[in-house]
């Protein structure tokens, strides 16, 4: 029998600890409790470092990674397909804007929303829940409006409204009294239709005239505003 040139009993190679040594082979125990017979040269060159448990662990991890990647790809594909639909793409932009002004202090609008306690409801943290609640009533030219200006963005408190209707609900709304009717400044300028770029100059003139006669009040009469505009631009 060949002599053993180097004694390695008790030494550890990777996860393997040598229990018994032969001239060429070694009997080892693994950290996981398994036993394996390995060639001495393969132990010394780190070609064998376990009883096979490392390979099994890597296989399990690889299978889990492939499964997660497949699920992620399916989810991304679904989301991408949804966003290609014009209405869903529009609603996604609105939903992102709502969350941004309520949840991100860096947003320019945060002070008027999240900064004063306006939040997005727990249900609407999920985009598809927002779609199911709001998709049916959306029309071009309308935007999301909270019925209670101090309330949250939620199914119960939100509706689609024209810009003029939204201006009536804002904290900074200007009210023009026309007999028994109360109009916003936008309605005074262009009636029930939405404000267009052509109405911008007229709106700005009316707003400046309002500031000259309002004296800090939020309400002016239509006659007073008409006189102020006629006097300035006659």
Long-range contacts (C-beta under 8 A, 24 or more apart in sequence): 8-40, 8-43, 13-43, 13-44, 13-46, 13-48, 13-49, 14-46, 14-48, 14-49, 14-50, 15-49, 15-50, 15-51, 15-53, 15-54, 16-43, 16-48, 16-49, 16-50, 16-51, 18-43, 87-135, 87-138, 88-131, 88-135, 90-138, 91-130, 91-131, 91-134, 91-135, 91-138, 92-127, 94-143, 94-144, 95-124, 95-127, 95-130, 98-124, 98-144, 98-153, 102-153, 116-150, 117-150, 118-146, 118-150, 118-151, 118-152, 118-153, 119-152, 119-153, 120-152, 120-153, 120-154, 121-152, 121-153, 121-154, 121-155, 123-154, 123-155, 124-153, 124-154, 124-155, 133-158, 134-158, 134-160, 141-194, 145-169, 162-192, 162-194, 163-194, 163-195, 164-190, 164-192, 164-194, 164-195, 173-218, 174-207, 174-210, 174-214, 174-218, 174-219, 174-220, 175-218, 175-219, 175-220, 176-210, 176-219, 176-220, 176-221, 176-222, 176-225, 177-219, 177-220, 177-221, 177-222, 178-221, 178-222, 179-222, 182-219, 183-222, 185-210, 188-222, 188-225, 205-229, 205-232, 205-233
